[in-house]
Amino acid sequence: MTKPVTEGDVKRILSNPFYAIQVDESMCVPHETLISEEDWIKSAVKLVEEIGVEEYMKNLLENLKGNYVT
């Protein structure tokens, strides 16, 4: 039996870049993290406040596609 799709499910689907791009293989391998998820989220919120949501989302997609600063 399939469970009904909730509003929360739709929000998670719409925020998943997997549906919009091909994620670069380098983003799919096990690796050591540099900061905690909590710190990453805090810094992301600050950056969104500085550059805006649209620019942040463009940068996020570019990173996931493998176009990141090394």
N, C-alpha and C positions, 0 to 999 in steps of 0.2 A: 504494500500500500504506500502510495506517495503522500508525503506530508504537504499541506498547503503552503504556498509561497507567502511569506510575510513581508511587511513593509521593510523590516530590517534586512531580509534576504535581498530585496530589490536594491536597497542602498549599497549593500556589499557588492552586488553584481556590477552596478554602475560605477563603483570606485575601483574595480579591478582592471588594470591596464592590459591584462592578458587578452581581453577581447578586442583591443584596438591595435596591438603591435605584436611583433615577434620578439620575445625577450632574448637578449644576447646570451649565448651559452656561458660566458664568463660570470653571469649573474646567477647561474643555476648550479654552481659547484660549491661543495662545503668549503667554508673559510672561517678564519678567526675574525670575530667582530671587534671593532675598535671602540665602540661606545654602546651603552645600553639602549634598548628600545625607548625607554622613558626619556633619556637625554636626547635621542634622535628626534623624537616627537616634539620635545620642547624647542629644540633648535629649528625644526621645520616650521613650527608655528611662528616663531620670531621672523624667519625669512619670509614667510607668506605675508606677514604684516609689513615688511620692508618693500618687497617687490611685487606683491599682489598674487592672487590665486592663479590667474591665467599664466603668468610668467613662470611661477613655481611648477605648475603642472607640465608646461612645455619642457622645463629642465628635467623633471622627473622622468618623463617619457624618453628623452634623449639619453639619460643615464641608463635606463632599462634596456635601451636598444644597443648599448655598448659604446655610446659616444660620450664617454666620461673622461675627466681629467685624470691623468696617471702620474 
